[in-house]
Amino acid sequence: MEFTCVWRGEFENAEINELHAEAFEHRVLDDDWKHQVHTHSLGWVCARQGGELVGFVNVAWDGGVHAFLLDTMVSKRAGRRGIGTQLVAVAVAELRAAGCYEWLHVDFEDDLRTFYFEACGFTPTTAGLIRL
């Protein structure tokens, strides 16, 4: 079944909360994603298959030249079909079209190296992290 990816696509908080819980293996929360992305994000990409939200990625930014890929998620039943790669590709295309950003950053767990480096085209860099 085909899927579509839409920059700044419409979504309901409940469907993002369900997708996030599945993707990151936690209980379903009641977060206000609409408020969060409209307040803090440059944009986001929604993937739908037959009307169902099957993927999402958020693009935050620093207000300058750095954008940050957050919360890349694809439902398990729709996984392994290129949806995650397409979510990232749409985000990258939209950032380039805007013409005012230099870098798109992403961090991830080690098991996602192949996805981000090979499928999505990110370059390995040295970075640091402090658990808060």
C-alpha positions in Angstrom: 0.0 0.0 0.0 1.3 3.4 -0.9 2.0 6.1 1.6 2.3 9.9 1.4 4.6 12.2 3.3 3.5 15.8 3.9 5.6 18.7 5.3 3.7 20.3 8.2 0.9 17.8 7.7 -2.2 17.7 9.8 -2.4 15.3 12.8 -4.2 14.8 16.0 -2.4 14.7 19.4 -3.8 11.3 20.2 -2.4 9.7 17.0 1.1 11.2 17.6 1.0 10.1 21.3 0.1 6.5 20.2 2.8 6.4 17.5 5.4 7.8 20.0 4.5 5.2 22.6 4.9 2.4 20.1 8.1 3.7 18.6 9.9 4.5 21.9 8.2 1.7 23.9 6.5 3.6 26.7 3.0 4.1 27.9 0.7 6.4 25.8 1.0 9.9 27.1 -1.3 12.9 26.7 1.2 15.4 25.3 0.0 18.4 23.3 2.1 17.8 20.2 0.3 20.5 18.2 1.3 23.2 20.7 4.8 21.8 20.9 5.5 21.8 17.2 3.8 25.0 16.4 5.7 26.7 19.2 9.2 25.2 18.9 9.6 23.6 15.5 10.5 24.7 12.1 8.4 22.0 10.7 7.5 18.3 10.7 6.6 15.6 8.3 3.6 13.2 8.6 3.4 9.9 6.7 0.0 8.5 6.1 -1.1 5.2 4.6 -4.7 4.8 3.8 -5.5 7.8 6.1 -3.7 6.3 9.1 -0.7 8.1 10.5 2.2 5.7 10.1 5.2 8.0 10.5 6.4 11.3 11.8 9.5 13.3 12.2 10.0 16.7 13.9 12.4 19.4 12.8 13.4 21.8 15.6 15.8 24.7 15.1 17.9 27.2 16.9 16.4 30.2 15.1 19.6 30.5 13.0 21.3 28.0 10.8 21.0 24.8 12.7 18.1 22.4 12.5 17.6 19.3 14.5 15.8 16.1 13.6 13.8 14.7 16.5 11.3 11.9 17.1 11.7 10.0 13.9 9.1 7.3 14.1 7.4 4.7 12.0 4.7 2.3 13.2 5.9 -1.3 13.4 3.2 -2.5 11.0 4.4 0.0 8.4 8.1 -0.5 9.0 10.8 -1.6 6.5 9.0 0.1 3.5 11.1 3.2 3.2 8.8 5.4 5.2 11.5 6.6 7.6 13.9 7.4 4.8 11.2 9.3 3.0 10.3 11.3 6.1 13.9 12.4 6.4 14.2 13.1 2.7 11.1 15.4 2.8 12.5 17.3 5.8 15.8 17.8 4.1 14.2 19.0 0.8 12.0 21.5 2.7 15.0 22.8 4.6 17.0 23.2 1.5 14.1 24.9 -0.3 13.9 27.4 2.6 17.5 28.4 1.8 18.4 29.7 5.2 19.9 26.7 7.0 23.4 25.2 7.0 23.2 22.1 9.1 20.7 19.4 10.0 21.8 17.5 13.1 20.5 14.2 14.4 21.4 12.0 17.3 20.4 8.4 17.7 21.1 5.0 19.3 23.8 2.9 17.8 21.4 0.4 16.2 20.2 3.2 13.9 23.6 4.0 12.4 22.9 2.2 9.1 19.6 4.0 8.7 20.9 7.5 9.3 24.3 7.2 7.7 23.6 4.9 4.7 19.8 5.3 4.0 19.5 9.0 4.9 23.0 10.4 4.0 24.1 11.8 7.3 27.8 12.2 7.9 29.3 10.8 11.2 30.6 13.6 13.5 32.0 13.8 17.0 29.4 15.0 19.5 28.8 15.1 23.2 25.9 14.4 25.5 25.1 15.0 29.1 22.2 13.0 30.7 20.1 15.5 32.7 
